[in-house]
Amino acid sequence: DFKDYTLTVQWRWSADRGGNNGVLVHCSTPGALGVWCKSIEVQLASGNAGDFWIIGTDLDVENEAERKKGRRHLNLTDDSEKPIGEWNTMEIVCKGNEITVKVNGDLVNHATNVTETQGAIALQSEGTPIEYRKVELTPLKKPLSASTPVYQWQDEQGNWQVTGEPPPDGVPYEEKQYSLDANIMPPFQRDD
């Protein structure tokens, strides 16, 4: 299962017409609605890229009374896509119970109170030829807080690392607390 990530997908229609495809995030229970797994579909349908379709889930969008049409939550703009045959880029940021979607750099949708916050990811097609490329999944970095420890350790090449995660097993390290008030990393002792 995936959670708290940025998913970047490039797509284009390979036919002379667009179609109805999508990216499903937070997929879990198979067959929650006919053939569809429980998920949130981020629509790629030509002219509607960025709409949300909820499949056994729920979410909120701004101006919901105007933008919610049954299971569909309309995007904020329908002019962010490039002409048929040209490559488009969609960025989906899933963070906690929020999903933010950009198409070609334009903010097209933002959901809050998403009831599913993790799951599989699926690229979906409903019969129209589509091409995908540069599908990239990047975990979001955990922000440091006053209670977040930071670790200093030396890697195999002798380079000093300061991270929010402990080093690999067996590597000696020193743990310190990050100071939010000072907004600086604590001093570490170096033996070199």
Phi, psi and omega in degrees: 000143179249143173208158178051077184208168167246127177247121178248128183228130171255139181214158171207156177277128183269350176264180179277003177222157177280184181204202184236101179225179180190175174243120179262127178244158180058039179289133177223257189302115176295147175068025180296331178215091184064236180277352188272138174281155175300123187186180169242121176269127170264110190294139170246004181308132184302130182088349182228020182302128179105350172299151171258137169239123180267135182234093181073016182230187175209159178197168177240145172231158176296146182055045186301325181300327181269331190259345181267123179234085185068238178277350184268137175240108186297148177283175184275342182207141177250015182241026182269346182276153175274165180301154179309134179098343178264152181286136175244155177237128175245133175243121179245119178250117176252115182223111183060234180258030177236148173227128177241136183233132173239142174237121181051040176088348180270132173292119182246341177196152178211123180245145174235171179052039178290127186283337175250127185242004176201161178157189178285169177238137181225140172262126191243145177223138180245043170103347178262132180301132179220148177243138175244149171207165178048056174274111186235130178246121182235120177295145175284143178282140178284129179290146176283145176230176181300333182260004181276121176284153172240152187236137174246133179201164182253127181280181184299333179273000180088007179277139178280133180242138171234115187224169175270359180238147177297155178289175178302156180308139176087351180269122179294144182211168175239135181252136178225167174260141177277139181258112178290324181297315182276342181055035178227159176282147177292155179289144176241151175274134175245136182265007184264000000 
